[in-house]
Amino acid sequence: MKRIFLIVLDSFGIGEMEDAASYGDINVNTLKAAASSPYFRMPNMEELGLFDIEGVNLKQSLNQGTRNQKNGNRRAAVARMTEASKGKDTTVGHWEIAWVYSAKPLPVYPHGFPGEVLEAFSAKTGRGVLCNLPYSGTEVIQRYGDEHMRTGDLIVYTSADSVFQIAAHEEIVPPDRLYEYCRMAREILQGEHGVGRVIARPFEGPLGGPYTRTPRRHDFSIEPPAATMLDQLKQEGKSVIAVGKIKDIFAGRGITEAVYTSGNEEGIRRTLEYLDRDFEGLCFINLVDFDMIYGHRRDIDGYARALSAFDESLPQILGKMREEDILMITADHGCDPAYTATTDHTREYTPFIMYGQNVPPKNLGTRKSFADIGATVLQYFGITPEFEGQGMLPP
């Protein structure tokens, strides 16, 4: 019974791509920034081969007291992944892994959404709109929370990403109703205004604040415009298990089972649970905290701690793997916590690490597309990809 566990460390870039400057990103490197922190410790990822990937040029001592001596020196197949699509968004990155090539970036709104979008949205919801600017999600609710509480108007804001975010107090707009408003927005935001995600951002707190976001966030993604690796797996009768926001990113398409998570800790715990389950197919996991909590907030030490915590979980993950299992670890874009010119994602290469008892350790160089990951998944299950992409397993 073959199983693949594909873990996306959301925003874990490993150095700027050649075209990074055209995206406004100069000398960005998420891994290097995190490694500058005294809290950075990744000996298990080093054993798998993280620091042997082309262009990383970073070594850390294995003699840190956390090395798993029982398992000895593990080695994996490694590669540096190039994003062929135009963009540096969560949706674009995951789609290309799966594989959908995006010929142009998803639309962004640095000055807010146009009047016709907001008018249509208000007409559907029967509520007014506050803000309509790029904003920090934690700051926007402090700035507009009181007015929202008094009027019931919805706080609509965006970011440097292709997102339409709706914040509402749970006592004014219960989460289920907020999700309905997001579905209305999703119907409106198509075509030229087809943002990658509409995001529900519920919050709580007393009138006058402080207000805090609750864990009941929900994403409503635009549907992939072509068949994906997930669709092909499902069509062949394989399980496609989504952990975290994977189901939302693919608008539910190609998914046979899904579980949402509140962050990295729960995502890792769910992964360990699925390692104990019998199924044949793919378990696709997104660990979001790197990006959402630390990358965008430019928290170098927090990012380093999160990477170290993931690294500490690896011996348990590897210890539960079966003979036919394959573990893949990658990312969808960068979000350099040391880059202060913006708080946006950063256009970077991403790592690829593939480990399994039957996977020969090998440096696979720099790949031309994230799509090689999806092609490798299908290759393992003997399925011919319906897209361009080169499998990385031996023939």
N, C-alpha and C positions, 0 to 999 in steps of 0.2 A: 504494500500500500504506500504509494509515493505521496510525500507532502513537501511543500515549499513554504517557508516562513519568510516573507519579504517585509523587512522593517525599514520604514522611512524615518530617518532622524530629521525632522522638518527643519530646513534651513541650514543644514550642516555642510556649507561650502568649504572647498579646500584650495581656493585661490582664484583670482580673477581670470575670466576668459579673455581671449584676444580682442573681442569686441566690447568689453566691459565699459570702456570710456564712452561709447556711444549711448550707453544707458545711464551715464552720469556717475559711474563707479570707478574710482581711481585707487589703485593699490589696496584692493579689498581682499581679505582672506579671513574667513570666519574661524577656521581651525587655528591659524596662527594667533589670532586675537585671543581665543580661549586659552591657548597654550601659554600665553604670557601671564596668566593668573597663577598664584601659588596654590590654588585649589584644583588645578588641572592634573588628573591622574588617569591614564588610559593604558595600563600595562596589558590588559587582555586584548584590546584592539590592536596594540602593537604586535602581540604574538600572532594575531591573525594576519597582519601585514599592512595595517593602515599607513605606517610611515614609509613603506616601500613603494607606494603609489607614485607614479610619475609626477614630478613637480612639487611634491609635498616638502621635501628638504627639511625634515624635522625629525629629530630623534629624542626619545626620553629614556631614562634609565629604567630597566626592568626591576632593579633592586629596590622596590618600594614597599615590600612587605605584603602586597596584595596579589602577587603572582600565584596562580593555581598550580602548585607543584605537582599535584596528583596527575593532572592531565599533560604535564610536560609542555614541550614546544608545539603548539598548534600552528599550522600554516594554512592559508586559504588562497584561492585565486583572487587577484585584485585588479582593479582597473580604475582609470580616471575617466569620468563620463562627461561628455560635451553635450550641452543643450542645443539641439538643432533648431528648435522652435524660436520664434521671436517673442521674447518676454522673459520674465523672472517671477512669475506668479505661481502660487500653490497649484491652481487648477491646471495651468499650462504644463508645469513640471510633472505632475502626476499623470496627466493625459499622455504625455510623451513616453513615460515609463510603460504605459499600458498598451497601445501606442496610438496617439492621435497627434499628428504634426500640426502646429499652429503657425500659419504663414505670416500672421501679424499679431502684435500684442492685443490682449483684450482691452477694451476701452477704460480709460481712467478719467477722473473728473477733479482736477486740482482746484477748480473754482466753483465746485458744486454742480449739481445736476440741473439740466435745463428746465425751463418752466413747464414745457409740455409734459415732461415726465412726472413732475410733482403734482401738476394739476390732475393728471389721470389717476395718480396714486391717491390723492385726497378725495377725488370723486368716488373711487371704489371703497375706501375705508370709512369715509364720512368724518375724517379727522384732519385737523390742520397739521402743518409741518414746522418744526423748529430746527434751527442750525443750518443744515445744508452746506456744510463746509468740510474739508479734511480736518480731522480732529483725533486726538488721543482718546481711546475709548474710556479710560478712567477719568480723564479730565472733562469730557463732554457732559457726563452725567452730573458732575458738580456744577458746571456752568449753567445747564439748562434744566436740571432736575426739578427745581422748585416751580418753574413756569409750566413744565409738563404736569406736575402734580396738580396745579391750580386749574389748568385748561384742558388737560387730556390730550393735547396735541402730541404727536409722535416726534421723537428726536431722530432725525435722519442725518446721517453723516457718512463720510467716506474716508479714505486714506490714500496713501500712494499706491495701494493695490487696487485691482479691479473689483471693488466691492460697494454694495449699497447696504448700509447697516442701519438697523432700526432699534433704538433703545427705548424701553418703556418700563415703568415701575410695575412690579407684579401685582400690587394692589389696585392700580389704575387699569392695567391691561394684563389679565392673566396670561401665562405663557402660551397656552393653547390658542388664545385669540391672537396673540402676537405672531404665532406661526401662521395663522390664516392671513394676516396682513402681509407677511413675507411671501406667501404663495401668490397673493394678488400682485405684489411688486414683481415677482418672478415672471408672471404672465405679461406684464407691461415691458419689462426690460429684455427685449429680444432685438434681433437685427443689429442696427448700428449702436444701440444702447445695451447690447447683450453683455452685461458685466459677468465676470466669472462666478461671483457668489452674491446672494442676498443673505444677510446674516441677522438673526434675531439676537438681541443683546438685552435680556431682562436684567433688572437691577432691583435693589431693595434699600430701605433706610427711611428714617423719619423726615418729615418736611423740614427743610433747612439743612439737611444733610448731617453727617457725611453719607453719601450713597456708595454702595458696593455692588459690583456685578455678581450675579448668582451663577451657579454651574449649569443653568438650563439654556445655554447658547445652542443654537441650531443653525446649520448652513443649508442653503437651498441653491445648488449649483446649476448652471446651464448644462443642458444635456450634451454629452460628447457627439460631435457631428458625424462620426464614423464608427465602425465596429472596433472594439478594443480587445485586448488579450483576455479581459474578464468575460466579455461576451462569448468568445470562442471556447473558453474553459467550461462555461455553463452549458453551452450547446453540446459539448462532448460529455455531459453528465458528471463533470467534476464539481466538487464543492468550491465555492468562492466565498470565504469568510472575511468580512470587513471589520476591523477593530479601529475605534476612534472615528475620525471624520471621513474615512474612505468612502463610505456609502454616500455621504453628501456630495463629495467631490465628483462622483460619477452619476449623480442624480438617481441612485439606486439601480442603475443598469448593470447587468451581469453579476449581481450579488445574490447569493443564495442564503446567506445568514449574516447578521450584523449586530454589533454591540457598540454603543457609544461609551466614551470614557471621559473622566473629569480631568485627565492630565497624564503625564508620563507614568506616574506610579501605578495608576490603574491600568494603563495600556500594557505595561510590563506584566502585571499580575494576570491580566486576561490572556496574554500570550502564553504564559506558563500553564494556564488552565487548558488552552487549546493544544498545547504540546502533550497533554495527558489524554486528549480525545482521539478517537479513531475517525479518520476521514481520509479521502483521497482528493487532493487538489491544493488550493492556495489559501493561505492565511495571510492577508495583506494588512499591515499594521502601520498607523501613523502615530508618532510620538510628537505632540504639538507644542509642548512647553518650551523647547529650544527657541522656536520662532515667536510664539505669542507672548511669552512672559519675559524672555531674556534678550532675544535678538532685537526686536522692535524697540524695546526699552533701553537698548544699548547698555546692558548689564553684563560686563565681561565676567566678573566673578560668579554671577548667577549661572551664566551659560557654562562656565567651567565646572561648577558643581553638578549641573544637570548631566553633562557628559560623563563625569566621573561616576555618578550614580548609575547611569546606564552601563558603563563599563563593569561596575561591581556586580551587575545582574547577569553578565554574560556567562560566568561559570555555571550558574543554575540553568540558564537557557541551553547551553551546550550539553550539560549533563542529562537533560531530558530528551535530547534528540535521538531518534532511532536510526537504524542502519541506512534506510533509504531516504532519510530526510535531508533537505538542503536548507541552509540558512543564508539569506541574502540581506545585506545591510547597505543602504544607500541614502540619498537625500534628493530633494526636489528643486533646490535653489540655494543661495546663500542669504545670510542676514548678519553681516559682520557687526558684532557689538562694539567694535572700536571705531567704526566709521561714523563720524558725527556730521558729515555734510548733509545727510538725510537720515530718516528713521525707516527708510524703505528696505525692501529686499535688495540683495546685491547679486549681480550677474557673475556667477562663479561656476567652475567645474565642481562636480560632486564625486564622492568616493563610491566605489563598488567593491564589496567584500562578499565572497561566496565560499561557504564552508560546508563540507559534507564528507562522510567517510569515503565516498566514491568520487569526490571532486579533487583532481590533482592540483596541488599548489602551483600557481603559475602567475607571472605578471602579464596581464593581457593588454598592457599599454594604455594608450588614450583612445577611447572609442568615439565614433562620429555622432552618436545619438544615444539618448536615454532609451530609445526603442530596443536596443540590444538586450536590455533587461527583460522586457516582455517577450522578445523572441527566445531568450534562454529559458524562460518559464515554459513556454509552449514546446520548445525542443525537448525538455525533460519528459513531458507527457506524450511525446510523439505526435504533436499536432503541428501542421504546417501553418505558419503565420499568414494572415490575410493582409499583411502590411510589410513595409520595408524594415529590416532589422536583422542583425546577424547573431545567431545563437553563439554563446561562449563556452558551451560544453564540448568536450572532444566528440568527434563523429562516432 
